[in-house]
Amino acid sequence: MKYNFHPAALTEYSEAVQFYAENEIETAQNFINAVEDAIFRIIESPKRYPVTDEDIRRCLVHKFPYGILYTIEDEYILIVAVMHCSRKPKYWQDRI
């Protein structure tokens, strides 16, 4: 199954990578790997992760305080947010 990022989710992801890269490039690469792993786990089994709000599901990113929020569309997965878990919980709702 394919996946797409909501434009705001892609911006969040890029900003998080930039934040980690400013501190240590190895940490940034580890973050990228962890997010990609989470996305592959979602693609492998989209219904595996719990519904958190309406049809939005959340997959936690290993070793980092982030969650991937997504919906299952007919032909692809839509990543709605790459959310820091300490952030205001429902800030992304205007994206759906």
C-alpha positions in Angstrom: 0.0 0.0 0.0 1.2 3.5 -0.8 1.3 6.4 1.6 1.1 10.2 1.4 1.9 13.0 3.8 -0.5 15.8 4.5 1.6 18.9 3.7 1.6 20.1 7.3 2.7 16.6 8.5 5.6 16.7 6.0 6.6 20.1 7.4 6.5 18.8 11.0 8.6 15.9 10.0 11.2 18.1 8.2 11.3 20.5 11.2 11.9 17.6 13.6 14.7 16.3 11.5 16.2 19.8 11.3 16.0 20.1 15.1 17.8 16.9 15.7 20.4 17.7 13.0 21.2 20.9 14.7 22.1 19.0 17.8 23.7 15.9 16.3 23.5 14.5 12.8 23.6 10.9 14.0 20.5 11.5 16.2 18.8 13.1 13.1 19.5 9.9 11.1 18.3 7.7 13.9 15.1 9.7 14.0 14.6 9.4 10.2 15.2 5.6 10.5 12.7 5.3 13.4 10.0 7.3 11.5 10.5 5.2 8.4 10.3 2.0 10.5 7.0 3.2 11.9 5.6 4.0 8.4 6.6 0.6 7.2 4.9 -1.0 10.2 1.8 1.0 9.4 1.9 -0.1 5.7 2.4 -3.7 6.7 -0.6 -3.8 8.9 -2.7 -0.5 8.8 -5.4 -1.7 11.2 -2.9 -2.9 13.8 -2.8 0.5 15.6 -5.5 1.9 17.8 -8.1 4.5 16.7 -7.6 7.7 18.7 -10.2 10.0 17.2 -12.9 9.1 14.6 -10.9 7.2 11.9 -7.4 8.5 12.9 -5.0 5.9 14.1 -1.7 6.4 16.0 1.6 4.5 15.7 4.3 5.4 18.2 7.8 6.0 16.9 10.4 3.8 18.7 13.0 5.6 20.9 11.6 9.1 20.1 8.6 11.0 21.7 6.6 11.0 18.4 3.6 9.4 17.0 2.4 9.0 13.4 -1.2 9.9 13.1 -2.9 8.5 9.9 -6.0 7.5 8.2 -6.6 4.5 5.9 -8.0 5.7 2.6 -9.2 3.5 -0.3 -5.8 3.3 -2.1 -3.3 4.7 0.3 -2.4 5.7 3.9 -2.7 9.4 4.6 -0.2 10.6 7.3 -2.0 13.4 9.0 0.6 14.4 11.6 4.1 13.5 12.8 3.2 14.6 16.3 5.5 15.2 19.2 3.7 13.4 22.1 4.1 16.4 24.5 2.4 18.8 22.1 -1.3 19.9 22.4 -3.1 16.7 21.6 -5.6 17.7 19.0 -3.8 20.5 17.2 -3.9 18.6 13.9 -7.7 18.1 13.7 -8.2 20.8 11.1 -6.3 18.7 8.6 -9.0 16.1 8.2 
